Amino acid sequence: MTFKCLMSLNSSPMLPNYKSILPEYGDICRIWIYTANRAISSAEEQEIQSVLNDFVSKWATHGKGMRASSTIIDQRFIVIVSDEEVTSASGCSIDSSVRLVKSIGSQFNIDFFNRLKVVVLNEGEQSFVSIHSLSNYPNALVYNPLIQSLGELRNTWLEPVSKSVLLSV
């Protein structure tokens, strides 16, 4: 499943609305977000989503299948979700998802593991910037890569730079 953000008509300027992402999963579901260092093309997105779908359909922990899904958001973010009320992810199952994303990165020449850069939304445009330069974007919004639940993604993922915990990193 690929998700393109919907722009909210209730705010100015119009902001992305992520409230309807993976509606079949509850807010408490655990997520892993991988941020691409560049936009993912439409053709790449289709191939990557196919690989992700295959992975989550077989994802298991200690031999037990997991209720999981994935999506690509805004041609920039891979999101993998697990319903841990059904089955909790183990270290080995998490490691397998990391290996998968690393493999995707290698295949498509995309870096999903640069933790020193984040995506900011400034005047409607996404930019991949150094976390150390966030203070240069006081009126922008930042996609918080530290969130861990689907509810956080839906409600607080995109936050004002001026209020972000990332400023203290």
Helices and strands as residue ranges (DSSP letters): E 2-3, E 6-7, E 16-17, E 30-35, H 42-58, E 60-61, E 64-65, E 68-73, E 77-82, H 91-108, E 117-122, E 125-130, G 131-136, E 141-143, H 150-156, E 158-160, G 161-163, G 165-168
